[in-house]
Structures are given as structure tokens and as C-alpha cells.
Amino acid sequence: MPDPVQALLKYVLLALLYLFMLRVIRAVWVETRQPAPSAQPQTLDAALSYEATHVHGTVKAPPGPEKLVGLSPAGVKGREFPLGAELTVGRAPGCAVLLDGDSFVSQLHARVFRRDGGLFVEDLGSTNGTFLNGVKVTAPVIIAKGDKIQFGKSVLEVRKS
């Protein structure tokens, strides 16, 4: 192989190695920093209202107070978390649903909140994702009684109090 081609390949490989290392450092940084308080832009309300009415049909007011009940694994099973206006899920000490025993849960993993009479779940850029009834959550999604939400390896169910 000619010397200029070898030199070019060497620099390309070196650049790819640096990009990989930067990606690893960024992932570690995101997972270890303290979560910032959740501040939602005003456009989120409009997006949620549009999604609730145009994608999921008309939003009905919830029949009563709900709670999240842990189904699995053993460390979460049976634990209950009442649903208010908003709660966060993660391994960080400030989260309302603290899943510190699940290493697949991010520091600030997801949030469950109310908008326009509906109950929504939103993934907050977690590493392993949030799943609603086995489907990955990519945007705020409306949830109802009986839905199963998976954060990492932990599964919680929405129930009426």
C-alpha cells in the first residue's frame, strides 16, 4: 500500500478513536451530573394538547386519583407512588419515584404529569428508554388505568387509588 494511503487511513482511524472517546465521556457526564429542575417550554402544552386531541382522541378527565404500583423486580414490587400534578422517575435522590436499585434507570429518567385533564408519561432522554405497554416512548404519551410503564428493568402499573 502506498505511503500516502497509509497515512490517510492512520489519521482517519485516529479521528474515529477520538470521536468514540468524546462520545463515552459525554455519556458518563450526562449520567453523573445532578438533574436540573424540570422547566417545560410553553410550546409543550400546545404539542400535548394537539397530540391528545388529534392523535389519541378527546382527553377525558381522570375518574379519580391514580397511583403507580411496582410490579417487578422484587425491590420495587408492591411499592406505591401517588400521582399528583407531576412526578419524576430516576436514581437521583430528588426523584419522587426513586429506583436506585435499578442500574438501567438514568439519574433523571422520566416524568409522569397531568395536562388538560390527561395523564402523560415522558422520557427525559434516558439511556435505556421508557416503555409504555412494551412500546418505546419517544414523546409525551397519554396513559390510563391498567397501563404498564417500564423504566430500565422496573415495571410499574397505573392504578386507581
C-alpha positions in Angstrom: 0.0 0.0 0.0 1.4 3.4 -0.9 2.6 5.7 2.0 0.0 8.5 1.4 -2.9 6.0 1.7 -1.4 4.5 4.9 -1.0 8.0 6.4 -4.6 8.9 5.4 -6.0 5.7 7.0 -4.0 6.3 10.1 -5.5 9.8 10.5 -9.0 8.6 9.8 -8.6 5.8 12.4 -7.2 8.3 14.9 -10.1 10.7 14.3 -12.6 7.9 14.8 -10.9 6.9 18.0 -11.1 10.5 19.3 -14.8 10.7 18.4 -15.5 7.5 20.2 -13.8 8.7 23.3 -15.7 12.0 23.3 -19.0 10.1 23.0 -18.0 7.9 26.0 -17.0 11.0 28.1 -20.3 12.7 27.2 -22.4 9.6 28.2 -20.6 9.5 31.5 -21.1 13.2 32.1 -24.8 13.0 31.3 -25.3 10.1 33.7 -23.3 11.6 36.6 -24.4 15.2 36.7 -27.1 16.4 39.1 -30.6 16.7 37.4 -31.8 20.2 36.8 -35.3 21.2 37.8 -37.8 20.4 35.1 -38.8 23.5 33.2 -41.1 23.0 30.3 -41.3 25.4 27.4 -44.7 26.9 26.6 -44.8 25.1 23.3 -45.0 21.7 25.1 -48.6 22.5 26.3 -49.7 23.2 22.7 -48.0 20.0 21.5 -49.6 17.9 24.2 -53.0 19.4 23.6 -52.6 18.7 19.8 -51.4 15.1 20.4 -54.1 14.4 22.9 -57.0 15.6 20.7 -55.7 14.7 17.2 -53.8 11.5 17.9 -55.4 9.9 20.9 -58.9 11.4 20.6 -60.6 13.7 23.1 -59.0 13.7 26.5 -61.4 12.8 29.3 -60.9 13.9 32.9 -59.5 11.1 35.0 -62.1 9.2 37.1 -60.2 9.7 40.3 -56.7 9.8 41.9 -54.2 7.4 40.4 -51.0 5.8 41.7 -48.1 3.9 40.3 -47.7 0.4 41.7 -44.5 -1.6 41.3 -44.8 -5.0 39.7 -41.2 -6.1 39.2 -38.4 -6.6 40.2 -38.6 -7.7 43.8 -37.1 -4.4 45.2 -39.9 -2.4 43.6 -42.8 -4.9 43.8 -45.7 -3.6 45.9 -44.4 -0.1 46.3 -47.0 2.6 45.7 -46.4 6.1 44.4 -49.4 8.5 44.3 -49.7 10.6 41.1 -50.1 14.3 41.7 -49.5 17.1 39.2 -46.1 15.8 38.3 -43.5 13.3 39.5 -40.1 12.4 38.3 -38.6 8.9 38.0 -35.0 8.0 38.3 -32.0 7.2 40.5 -31.3 10.8 41.7 -32.2 11.5 45.3 -34.7 14.2 44.4 -36.9 11.9 42.3 -40.4 11.1 43.6 -40.1 7.6 42.3 -36.6 6.6 43.4 -35.4 3.5 41.6 -31.9 3.5 43.0 -31.6 -0.3 42.9 -32.0 -0.5 39.1 -28.7 0.3 37.3 -30.6 0.5 33.9 -32.5 3.6 35.2 -30.9 7.0 34.5 -30.4 9.7 37.2 -33.4 11.6 35.8 -35.2 9.0 33.7 -38.8 10.1 33.0 -41.7 12.1 34.3 -45.4 11.5 34.7 -47.5 14.6 34.7 -51.1 16.0 34.1 -52.1 18.3 31.3 -55.6 19.2 30.1 -57.2 16.6 32.3 -55.0 13.8 30.9 -52.1 11.8 32.5 -48.9 11.6 30.4 -45.5 9.9 30.6 -42.4 11.4 29.0 -38.9 10.0 28.7 -36.3 12.6 29.7 -33.5 11.4 27.4 -32.7 8.3 29.4 -30.0 5.9 28.2 -32.2 2.8 28.1 -35.6 4.4 27.3 -39.0 4.3 28.8 -41.7 1.8 27.5 -45.4 2.0 27.7 -47.1 -1.4 27.3 -43.9 -2.6 25.5 -43.7 0.3 23.1 -40.8 2.8 23.4 -41.9 6.3 24.5 -40.4 8.9 22.2 -42.7 11.9 23.0 -45.2 12.6 25.8 -47.8 9.9 25.6 -51.2 9.8 27.4 -51.6 6.9 29.9 -54.6 5.3 31.5 -55.5 2.9 34.3 -54.0 -0.5 33.7 -51.1 0.7 31.6 -47.7 -0.8 32.4 -44.7 1.6 32.2 -41.1 0.2 32.2 -38.2 2.3 33.4 -35.0 0.3 33.0 -35.8 -3.2 34.4 -38.5 -1.8 36.7 -42.2 -2.2 35.7 -44.9 -0.1 37.3 -48.6 -0.1 36.6 -51.1 2.8 36.7 -54.0 2.0 39.1 -56.8 3.9 40.6 -56.4 4.6 44.3 
